[in-house]
Amino acid sequence: MIHVLAIITTKPGMRATVLEAFHANMPAVHAEAGCIEYQPVVDAAGSPATFGPDSFVVVEKWESMDHLKAHGASAHMAAYAAKTREMVAARSIHFLNNG
């Protein structure tokens, strides 16, 4: 299984708009072969350590690296990227295996 943590930082004030596009794309991702989990998470209220109001983390689980590669090459992900490109300031993606 492949775990992915993607830290997305939007331009100031754009997180809600990017998350709206993300949520609209989720059904297509969940329908992909090999998708186990795919969801955005934000800072918990009252947390002492935060990513901040313009960031969110995407938590993903995929059956294999091949499934993850197919996800990255999908038409709906290209459309999502094009729609949100000008609203994203930074992206850090981490690919992990079980330890």
PyRosetta script that sets phi, psi and omega in degrees:
from pyrosetta import init, pose_from_sequence

init()
pose = pose_from_sequence("MIHVLAIITTKPGMRATVLEAFHANMPAVHAEAGCIEYQPVVDAAGSPATFGPDSFVVVEKWESMDHLKAHGASAHMAAYAAKTREMVAARSIHFLNNG")
pose.set_psi(1, 141.5)
pose.set_omega(1, 177.4)
pose.set_phi(2, -109.0)
pose.set_psi(2, 129.8)
pose.set_omega(2, 175.2)
pose.set_phi(3, -105.5)
pose.set_psi(3, 141.2)
pose.set_omega(3, 177.4)
pose.set_phi(4, -130.2)
pose.set_psi(4, 132.9)
pose.set_omega(4, 170.0)
pose.set_phi(5, -120.5)
pose.set_psi(5, 116.4)
pose.set_omega(5, 179.8)
pose.set_phi(6, -114.2)
pose.set_psi(6, 117.2)
pose.set_omega(6, 178.9)
pose.set_phi(7, -95.3)
pose.set_psi(7, 115.7)
pose.set_omega(7, -176.7)
pose.set_phi(8, -110.4)
pose.set_psi(8, 126.0)
pose.set_omega(8, 175.1)
pose.set_phi(9, -115.5)
pose.set_psi(9, 121.7)
pose.set_omega(9, -179.6)
pose.set_phi(10, -90.1)
pose.set_psi(10, 166.3)
pose.set_omega(10, 170.6)
pose.set_phi(11, -65.6)
pose.set_psi(11, 153.9)
pose.set_omega(11, -174.8)
pose.set_phi(12, -49.3)
pose.set_psi(12, 129.4)
pose.set_omega(12, 176.4)
pose.set_phi(13, 77.9)
pose.set_psi(13, 5.2)
pose.set_omega(13, -175.1)
pose.set_phi(14, -101.7)
pose.set_psi(14, -1.8)
pose.set_omega(14, -175.2)
pose.set_phi(15, -58.4)
pose.set_psi(15, -45.3)
pose.set_omega(15, -177.6)
pose.set_phi(16, -61.6)
pose.set_psi(16, -39.2)
pose.set_omega(16, -179.9)
pose.set_phi(17, -68.2)
pose.set_psi(17, -42.5)
pose.set_omega(17, 178.1)
pose.set_phi(18, -65.8)
pose.set_psi(18, -42.2)
pose.set_omega(18, 178.5)
pose.set_phi(19, -63.3)
pose.set_psi(19, -33.8)
pose.set_omega(19, 176.6)
pose.set_phi(20, -62.3)
pose.set_psi(20, -44.5)
pose.set_omega(20, 177.8)
pose.set_phi(21, -66.6)
pose.set_psi(21, -38.4)
pose.set_omega(21, 178.5)
pose.set_phi(22, -60.9)
pose.set_psi(22, -49.1)
pose.set_omega(22, -179.8)
pose.set_phi(23, -61.9)
pose.set_psi(23, -36.0)
pose.set_omega(23, 178.2)
pose.set_phi(24, -65.9)
pose.set_psi(24, -28.9)
pose.set_omega(24, -179.1)
pose.set_phi(25, -86.2)
pose.set_psi(25, -17.2)
pose.set_omega(25, -174.7)
pose.set_phi(26, -57.2)
pose.set_psi(26, -42.7)
pose.set_omega(26, 179.9)
pose.set_phi(27, -58.5)
pose.set_psi(27, -38.2)
pose.set_omega(27, 178.5)
pose.set_phi(28, -66.2)
pose.set_psi(28, -39.2)
pose.set_omega(28, 179.1)
pose.set_phi(29, -68.6)
pose.set_psi(29, -44.7)
pose.set_omega(29, -179.9)
pose.set_phi(30, -61.0)
pose.set_psi(30, -26.2)
pose.set_omega(30, 179.6)
pose.set_phi(31, -81.2)
pose.set_psi(31, -9.8)
pose.set_omega(31, -178.9)
pose.set_phi(32, -68.9)
pose.set_psi(32, 145.4)
pose.set_omega(32, 174.0)
pose.set_phi(33, -61.2)
pose.set_psi(33, 134.0)
pose.set_omega(33, 175.9)
pose.set_phi(34, 88.0)
pose.set_psi(34, -6.4)
pose.set_omega(34, 179.6)
pose.set_phi(35, -77.6)
pose.set_psi(35, 120.8)
pose.set_omega(35, 177.6)
pose.set_phi(36, -101.7)
pose.set_psi(36, -42.2)
pose.set_omega(36, -179.2)
pose.set_phi(37, -150.5)
pose.set_psi(37, 141.4)
pose.set_omega(37, 177.9)
pose.set_phi(38, -159.9)
pose.set_psi(38, 106.8)
pose.set_omega(38, -178.1)
pose.set_phi(39, -157.4)
pose.set_psi(39, 151.1)
pose.set_omega(39, 174.8)
pose.set_phi(40, -91.9)
pose.set_psi(40, 146.8)
pose.set_omega(40, 174.6)
pose.set_phi(41, -132.7)
pose.set_psi(41, 150.7)
pose.set_omega(41, 178.6)
pose.set_phi(42, -124.3)
pose.set_psi(42, 169.2)
pose.set_omega(42, -179.9)
pose.set_phi(43, -54.1)
pose.set_psi(43, 136.6)
pose.set_omega(43, 174.5)
pose.set_phi(44, -73.2)
pose.set_psi(44, 140.5)
pose.set_omega(44, 178.3)
pose.set_phi(45, -57.6)
pose.set_psi(45, 133.9)
pose.set_omega(45, 177.4)
pose.set_phi(46, 79.9)
pose.set_psi(46, 5.2)
pose.set_omega(46, -179.2)
pose.set_phi(47, -66.9)
pose.set_psi(47, 137.3)
pose.set_omega(47, 179.2)
pose.set_phi(48, -74.9)
pose.set_psi(48, -20.1)
pose.set_omega(48, 177.7)
pose.set_phi(49, -124.2)
pose.set_psi(49, 126.6)
pose.set_omega(49, -175.3)
pose.set_phi(50, -132.2)
pose.set_psi(50, 157.9)
pose.set_omega(50, 171.3)
pose.set_phi(51, -84.6)
pose.set_psi(51, -24.9)
pose.set_omega(51, 177.3)
pose.set_phi(52, 109.2)
pose.set_psi(52, 168.3)
pose.set_omega(52, -173.2)
pose.set_phi(53, -71.4)
pose.set_psi(53, -12.5)
pose.set_omega(53, -179.7)
pose.set_phi(54, -108.7)
pose.set_psi(54, 13.8)
pose.set_omega(54, -178.3)
pose.set_phi(55, -126.3)
pose.set_psi(55, 156.1)
pose.set_omega(55, 170.0)
pose.set_phi(56, -148.1)
pose.set_psi(56, 162.9)
pose.set_omega(56, -179.5)
pose.set_phi(57, -118.4)
pose.set_psi(57, 132.3)
pose.set_omega(57, 175.3)
pose.set_phi(58, -96.4)
pose.set_psi(58, 124.4)
pose.set_omega(58, 178.7)
pose.set_phi(59, -104.8)
pose.set_psi(59, 120.3)
pose.set_omega(59, -177.1)
pose.set_phi(60, -129.2)
pose.set_psi(60, 148.4)
pose.set_omega(60, 169.6)
pose.set_phi(61, -136.0)
pose.set_psi(61, 132.6)
pose.set_omega(61, -179.0)
pose.set_phi(62, -129.3)
pose.set_psi(62, 146.8)
pose.set_omega(62, -179.9)
pose.set_phi(63, -62.2)
pose.set_psi(63, -34.4)
pose.set_omega(63, -177.4)
pose.set_phi(64, -156.3)
pose.set_psi(64, 167.1)
pose.set_omega(64, 176.0)
pose.set_phi(65, -64.7)
pose.set_psi(65, -34.1)
pose.set_omega(65, 177.5)
pose.set_phi(66, -62.4)
pose.set_psi(66, -40.8)
pose.set_omega(66, 176.8)
pose.set_phi(67, -63.7)
pose.set_psi(67, -41.7)
pose.set_omega(67, 179.1)
pose.set_phi(68, -63.8)
pose.set_psi(68, -41.3)
pose.set_omega(68, 178.1)
pose.set_phi(69, -62.8)
pose.set_psi(69, -41.4)
pose.set_omega(69, 178.0)
pose.set_phi(70, -63.4)
pose.set_psi(70, -39.4)
pose.set_omega(70, 176.7)
pose.set_phi(71, -58.4)
pose.set_psi(71, -48.0)
pose.set_omega(71, -178.8)
pose.set_phi(72, -63.6)
pose.set_psi(72, -26.3)
pose.set_omega(72, -178.9)
pose.set_phi(73, -93.9)
pose.set_psi(73, 0.4)
pose.set_omega(73, -174.8)
pose.set_phi(74, -71.6)
pose.set_psi(74, 151.9)
pose.set_omega(74, -179.9)
pose.set_phi(75, -63.7)
pose.set_psi(75, -38.3)
pose.set_omega(75, -178.4)
pose.set_phi(76, -69.3)
pose.set_psi(76, -30.1)
pose.set_omega(76, 175.8)
pose.set_phi(77, -73.0)
pose.set_psi(77, -36.0)
pose.set_omega(77, 175.6)
pose.set_phi(78, -63.6)
pose.set_psi(78, -40.7)
pose.set_omega(78, 178.7)
pose.set_phi(79, -66.4)
pose.set_psi(79, -42.0)
pose.set_omega(79, 177.4)
pose.set_phi(80, -61.9)
pose.set_psi(80, -44.6)
pose.set_omega(80, -180.0)
pose.set_phi(81, -61.4)
pose.set_psi(81, -43.7)
pose.set_omega(81, 179.7)
pose.set_phi(82, -63.7)
pose.set_psi(82, -39.2)
pose.set_omega(82, -178.0)
pose.set_phi(83, -68.7)
pose.set_psi(83, -33.5)
pose.set_omega(83, -173.2)
pose.set_phi(84, -105.1)
pose.set_psi(84, -7.9)
pose.set_omega(84, -173.0)
pose.set_phi(85, -49.1)
pose.set_psi(85, -46.2)
pose.set_omega(85, -176.1)
pose.set_phi(86, -75.9)
pose.set_psi(86, -9.8)
pose.set_omega(86, -179.5)
pose.set_phi(87, -99.6)
pose.set_psi(87, -9.9)
pose.set_omega(87, -176.2)
pose.set_phi(88, -98.7)
pose.set_psi(88, 129.6)
pose.set_omega(88, 179.0)
pose.set_phi(89, -92.3)
pose.set_psi(89, -36.7)
pose.set_omega(89, -177.4)
pose.set_phi(90, -156.1)
pose.set_psi(90, 154.4)
pose.set_omega(90, 179.6)
pose.set_phi(91, -145.4)
pose.set_psi(91, 130.9)
pose.set_omega(91, 176.3)
pose.set_phi(92, -128.9)
pose.set_psi(92, 120.0)
pose.set_omega(92, -174.8)
pose.set_phi(93, -116.8)
pose.set_psi(93, 129.6)
pose.set_omega(93, -178.6)
pose.set_phi(94, -119.4)
pose.set_psi(94, 126.6)
pose.set_omega(94, 179.2)
pose.set_phi(95, -104.9)
pose.set_psi(95, 127.4)
pose.set_omega(95, -172.2)
pose.set_phi(96, -134.6)
pose.set_psi(96, 151.9)
pose.set_omega(96, 171.0)
pose.set_phi(97, -112.3)
pose.set_psi(97, 164.3)
pose.set_omega(97, 173.1)
pose.set_phi(98, -62.4)
pose.set_psi(98, 139.5)
pose.set_omega(98, -178.2)
pose.set_phi(99, -91.4)
pose.dump_pdb("model.pdb")
